[in-house]
């Protein structure tokens, strides 16, 4: 598929501190790209930069159009964003939050259409939230809230999704469930997903490609089996790593604790 996102020479600094340095990447429809790297490597900053939240150097092109030529509401119909720590109000219900995913499509009076409500119900059922629609956010678990925030992004019906640590607060079963769901959306609907993650093994299992950031630079990109090697991982994460390669399966990455 054609590239949904192209980035070249991207740079950003907080005051005098360089956070992103000459970053380039491409994201295609029907692809799940995992963004890897330790805390402080620039993953969250990169995702925010791709949405125009920061003043950057370089070029960011969505669907063949420079980012600066997109109106925010227009881009929101194409690209959904799940931040690492979404803001939320305790009194909001699960249904309220899911409906917000349809905001880019609302008319001038902010009234949901029947189509909006149908999509919200579909997303709720998809994420096992159907029985929680009337529950307040402060009445559900952190893992359930995380699925609600992911549902808000899915309700946008986007062409691409930028997800910053979507597995936060999720137990292992729901981490795998969400990644399988993303894999299905990528494969069957052609959605492009860029996902920041700390879980190297799960990323290797579900992503088409991985991109490794270190001190704001892309130090490796490609299929996980080629990129996730002990020498590179020790350089990036600062601890020795073992990488177990299985015939026909994704690599398994574990730290050397001996």
Secondary structure, 3 states (H helix, E strand, C coil): CCEEEEEEEEEEEECCEEEEEEEEEEEECCCEEEEECCCCCCHHHHHHHHCCCCCCEEEEEECCEEHHHCCHHHHHCCEEEECCCCCCCCCCEHHHHHHHCCHHHCCCCCCCCHHHHHHHHHHHHHCCCHHHCCCEHHHCCHHHHHHHHHHHHHCCCCCEEEEECCCCCCCHHHHHHHHHHHHHHHHHHCCEEEEECCCHHHHHHHCCEEEEEECCEEEEEECHHHHCCHHHHHHHHCCCEEEECCCCCCCEEEECCC
